[in-house]
Amino acid sequence: MRIALALAAALLTLVGCADKSQPEVYELGGIPEKAPVWIKNPDYKGRFAAAGGAAQSVGGAKFQQIEASARASEILRVRLEKIAFAAAKKILSALSAEAADETAIDADARLVSLMIVARASSQFARVDNWWSPSRDYYALLRISEETLGATIADAIAQFARSSERYSAKFGMLRGLESIDNAASGAIAAEK
């Protein structure tokens, strides 16, 4: 029994260490001088973009493309979650009762931000890619500011209308206009 537990602990340690050693987009053996500008600065042509890279592997080119896109997607999702949380918290605080529990508002805002990120992720577009001379693959994903704003506003409005805590004040405060303003404000704050 002790041996089985020791083996399980060793396996978990190896899995944890292997996960930490995964290279980031900028650690793939160094970015060559002739690399596209977007690898170092994904936002150079617009807002809300992320670059991900994958080293050559035994999985082949298709696996590299999937891995690089997944890394870029994760970078972009983390960034968008902050924006979505700020917008959701602002609106939900305004729509809640005066004696609202701040912890409940934070929990609701976190839930709404996860909904927003899930919806926005399906709208990421791979707008560029590049194979380095060492056969590393890089992908650039982007979501437009307009699409992101509409996704934020729609998810917050849907949540506020369906929640007992927020629905009463939603209609009174011209909710959709307030939500659009909060979404725009959160996006502008990220710039």
Secondary structure, DSSP 8 states (H G I E B T S, - for coil): -HHHHHHHHHHHHHHHHHHHT---GGGSS---TTS-HHHH-TTTTSSSEEEEEE---TT-HHHHHHHHHHHHHHHHHHHHHHHHHHHHHHHHHHHS-TT--HHHHHHHHHHHHHHHHHHHHTT-EEEEEEE-TT--EEEEEE--HHHHHHHHHHHHHHHHHH-HHHHHHHHHTTHHHHHHHHHHHHHHHH-
